[in-house]
């Protein structure tokens, strides 16, 4: 029941314009925290040691985010972040008796709460999706939702009336697609759902279901291309490449690699038939340097050098970047670095980055030490490809600062961890049945002797 409510909540978060506004983010976070409380009270959290360590790593990062907001004695701040001490002293109107690490305490508190939301979704997913039936049910729901969202996005684009859902007008402009103001964020979402849908298509036994899930995934792929997101298209091919590579590593599944090649061929055929010119023009007319992203990345790196140890505080990019940006980009407002990794390093510093590296290492170890067979291995390959797609896209954009995309990313990570936890569930379910069968047999034997 919890996994169904979580899935519905994640879908709602997408439909509410990606939950980027305060009101929508508050609604989604309230629902997630409520589900987390119910999940804890029901005690449905039997997981392996590796998953517990993953949860502790995220919790450690949350504690560090809270630490960045604490008022520290100036002497302590001067020791751990000299430039932060100098800048806060310079801009202060009076002598301060305490100073936090963060340059934007409100932003850090907000990002820390988002991290708690991420932890809640990941924990519920890792525990719930160790059950195969719950996992398959959620993957089916995501596939149907991705297909429906793709159809809606294409139709809305074809009948554009300067409003999302045809009624919500854009206040500050943008490049909308689907329910998102920014087409790159739609591409980030649908890019995660495509490998999951393809995994469902490959693992189904009946031909009708293979064709159904395959068709839905093709439409998702077509919508990604027509979002005209260069980062989304690039990460799509990266994700498909990893999916094929993971299948080739298992001899029993290597013969199915041709299905991925066939899927990509069908998607590209649709795109060519419907019109390839806008996509070519998108790649040809504008490049990275033309959008000043290289300048933004370079300026962000310069800021990282000054706050490399403790960071400038989660959610403080907007407060720091203008101090390092050259005149060529100061005409616009950059609230994100368009590179989640650089922005994360700037805001959290070496301490926060160590938590991230620990989490990634533990996830790799969890996957490597729990090999799967058959359909389970294909489903995990699909989930890993979904994670990798977002990881590549994060080099070019800030998808993980969009709440809906962050939470679905947490859910998919939970699927990867849950699949590694699946073996225990099967063992626990099998043992009672075996004992029951043996007891029944003994009863029948005794009954036969009496007769």
N, C-alpha and C positions, 0 to 999 in steps of 0.2 A: 504493500500500500504506500509506504514512504517513497519508494522509487517512482511510483506513478505520479504522486503529488510533486516530487522534485522535477520530473520531466515536464509536467504542465507548467510549473513555475518558470523553468528555463525558456519554454516556448513563449510564455507571456512576456518575459524580459526582452525577447527579440521584437515582438510585436509592438511593444511600447517604445518604438523609435530607438531600440538598442539600450534603453534605460540609462540614457546619458544625462537626463535632467534630474534635478533634486527630488521632485515628487515621485517620478517613476523609480528612481534608484532606491528611494526610501521604502516604497511599496514592496519591491522585490527583495530587499534586504530583510524587511520584516517577515516576509513569507519564508525566506531561507532560514532565518534564525528560529522561527516557530517550528519548522520541520526538524531542525537540529535538536531543539529541546524535546520534541516528541520522540525522536530517534534515541536520544540518551535515556529518556525515561523508560522506553520499551526495551532497552539493553540489547539492541541488535547490532553489536559492534565487536564481534569475534573476528580478529584479524591476526595475521602473522607478525612476527617481530619486526621484519623489514618495513611493513606498512606503518607500524607504530613509530618506528624511527623517522619515517617520512613525515608523519603527523607532528612529531616533536620538532623536526627541523622547521616546518612552517610556523609552529608555535614560537620557536626561538626567534624567527624573523619578526613575528608580530610583536614580541617583547622588545626587540631592538627598535622597531618603529615607535613604540610607546616611549622608549628611553630617549629618543631624539626630541621629544616634546618636554622633557623634564627640565625645570630650571636648575642649572648647574652653577656653582661658584665660578666667577670669572677666571680665577687661577686655573681651575680644572679645564674649562673650555679653551683657554690659551694654550694649555699643554697638549690637548688632543686635537684641536683644530685652530691653529694660530690665526689663519686668515679669517675664519668665522668670527673670532674674538675681535680682530681689528675692524672688520666691517661693521659689526653690531655696535662697537664702541664709537665708531666714526658717525654713524647715522643716528645714534641715540642723543636725545636732547639733554639727558641728565645721566649721572653716573649710575649704572645698574649694579644691583647687588647679586643678581642672578641672570644667567643667559642660557637659553636652550640651544642645542645643536641646530635645530631646524630654523630656516629663515621664514617659514610659513607654518606656524603651529597648527592652524586650522586645516591646511592642506594635508599635513602629516597625520592628523587625527582621522581625517576622512579616508586617506589611503590605508591607514591601519585597520579601520573598520572594514574596508573592502577586502583586506587580507584575511580578516576573520570570516567573511562571507566565502572567500575562496576555500579556506580550510574546512568550513562546514560542508560545502558541496563535495569537495574531494573526499572527505571522511565518509559521508553517506554513500557516495558512489563506490568507493573502494570496498566497503562492507556489503552493500546491496548486490553489486555486480559480480560477486564471487558465486552467485547463484546463476546458473546458465539460463534458466527460464526468464528471470528478471532482465538479464542482459539482452537476450533476443527480443523481448517485448519492447525494451527501450530503443534498440536499434531499429526495429520496425517503425516505431513512432517517429524517430528522427528522420528516417528515410521518407516517410509520407509527408512529414512537415517540410523537409527540404524541397521536395518536389512541388508541394503546394506553394511554398514561398517563391520558388523559381518561376512558376507560372505567373503568380501575382506580379513579381518584379518585371517580367518581360511585358506583360499586358499594360502595367502602369507606365512603363517607359514608352510603349507605342502610343498610348493615349494621354501623354503628359499634359497636365493642366496647371502646372506650377504649384502642385500641392501633393505631399505624401498622403496616401490613401485618398487622393483627389480633393481633400479638404484642408489639410494642414499646410499652410503656406510657409515657405522658408523665410525666416527673419533675417538671417545673416548670410544668405547665399549658400553655396556648396555644390557638390556634384552628386545629387541623390540617386539612389537605386534601391528599390524595395522599400522597407521601412526605415532605412538608414539615410542620414543626411549626406554621408560620404560613401561613395561607391566602393572604396577600398575596404570599408568595414563590412559591407555586404559580402564582398569577395572573401574576406577573412573567415566569415561564418560559413558560407557555402563551401569554401575550400576544406573546412574541417568535416563537413557532413558528407562530401563526395566519397572519400575512402570508406566511410562507414557503410554507405549505401552499396558501394561496389563489393565490399566484404560480404554483405547480405546476399547479393546476387550470386557470388561465386560459391557460397556455402550452401545454398538451397539445393535440395534433392530434386524437387519437381521442376520440370522445364517451364511450366507456366509461371511459377514464382521467380525462377531465374530471369525470365523475360520481363516480368513486371518490375522487379527491383532494378534490373538493368536499364529499362526504359526510364524509370524515375531518376536514376543516377545520371543518365545521359542528359536529361533536361536540366538537371542541376549544373552539369558541366557547361552546357550551352549558355545558361544564365550568367555563369562566372565570366565567360569570354565577353559577353555583351554588356557586362558591367564596365568594361574597358579599364579594368584595374591591372596595371602592368605588374605590380607586386603580386596580385592574386594569380595572374596567369603564370608567372615565373614559379611561384610556390606550388601551383598545381602540378606542373611537370616534375618538380622536385619530389613531391609526395608520391606521385605515381612511380617514379624511378625507385624510391625506397621500397614501395610495396612490391614491385617486381623483384628487387634484389632479395628481400626477405623470403619471397616464395622460392627463388632459385636456390637458396641455402638449404632448403628441405627437399630432398630428392622425391619424396612422395607427392609434393605439391608443385614441383617445377614444371610439369607438363601443363599446368593451368595458367602459366604466365601469358600465353597467347590471348587469354581473355582480357587482360589489361591492355595489350596492344590493340585488340579489337575494339575495346571500349574507347580508347583515345582516337582511333580511326573514325568511329561513328560520330563522336563529338565534333571532330574537325570537319567531317563531311557536312554535318548540320550547319556549322559555322560558315563554311564556304558557300553552301547553298543559300543561306539567309543573307550573306553579305560580309565579306572580309575587309572591305575598305576602311570602315571606322577603326578597326583594331590596328591595321597597318599604319593608318594615319596617327593613331595615338602613340605608337612606338616611334614613328619617324619624326614627327614634328616637335615633340617635347622630350628632352632628355633630363637626366638627374641634375646636371649642372644648371640647366635652364630654369629649374625650379628652386635653385639655390640650396638644395639639400646637402650637397657636399660642403658648402660653406657653413650650414647649420651644424653638421656633424663635426667639422673641424673646430668650430667655436665651442661646441659641447665638450670636445676632448680637451681643449685648453682649460675649461672650467674644472674638468675632472682632475687635472693635475694639481689644482689648488685645494680640492676637497676629497682627495683620494682615500683618506683613512676613514673618516666618519660620514662623509657625504654631506650634502647641503640640506637634507631633510626630505622625506617622501612628500611628493606633491609640490615641491618648491621650484620646479624647472622654470616656470614663468617668472619667478622673482630673481633668478640667477642669470638666465640666459642673456637678457638685455645688457648686462654688465660686460659681457664678453663678445657680443655680436658686433661685426663691423658695420659701417654705415650703409653698406649695400643691402643689408637685410633688415635694417631698423625701421623701414617704412611699414613693415607688417608686424603682426603679433604672432609669435610662435609660442603656443602653450605646451607643445610637445616637440621632441627632437626628431620625430619621424624615424626613430630607431629605438626600439624598446630597450635594447641592451645598453646603449650609451646613456640613455636617460636613467635607467635603473642604477648603473654604476655611479652616475653623478649624484643621485639623490640618496643612495644608501651607502656608498663608499665601499671600502674593502671589507668591512665587517658584514655588511648586508650581502655583498657578493659571495662571501664564503658560505653563507646559508644557502644561496642559490646553487652554488657548485656542489655542496653537500647533498642537496636534494636531487640534483641531476645524477650524481654518482650513485646514490642509493637506488634511484629508479632503474638505472642501467644494471646494477647488481641484482636487483629483484627480478628483472626480466631474464638476465643471463643465467641465473641459478634455478630457474623454474621453466625448463623446456616443456612445450605443449605439443600435442599430436593432433592430426586431423583438422576438423573444423575449428577447434579452439585455437590452434596455431594461426589459422587464417584470420580469425576475428581479431586476435592480438596484433597481427601484422597490419590489419586495417586500422586499428586504433593507434598504433605507433606511427603509421603514415599520416594519420590525421594530426597527431601532435607535431610531427616533423613539418607538415605543411604550414602550420601556424608559426613554428619556430623560424622557418625561412622567411615567411611574410613579415615577421617582426623586425627583420633587418631593414625594411623599407617603410614601415608605418608604425602606428601606435594602437594596433588592434586590442592589445591587452589592457588598454586604458578605457575600453568600451565595456561596461559592466556585463552586458549579455554575452559578449564574446569571451570575456574572462571566465565567466561561470561555466559556459559550455566547454571551454578548454579544461577547466578543473574537472568537469564530469568525464571527459574523455581520458584524462590522466587517471582518474579513479577507475575507469574501465580497464586500463592497462594493469594497474595494481590489483584490481579485483580478479582478473583472469589468472594472475599468478597465485591468488589465494583460493582458486577454485578447487584444487585437488583435495583440500581438507574437507570441503563441503561434501564432496562425493564420497569420501571415506566415511564420514559421520553418518551419511544417509544410508550407506550400504551395510554397515555393521549391524544396526538394529534389524534390518530385513533378514540378514543371514541368521541371526540368533532366532528370529521368529520362525524361520523355515526349519531350522534344526529342532526347535521345540515341538513344532507341529509333527515332524517326522517321528520323534520319539513317542508322541501321543498315539500316532497311527500304529506304531509297532506294538505298543502295549495293548491297544485295542484288538489287534490281530491275535496276540497271544491268549487274550481272554476267550476269544471265540474258538 
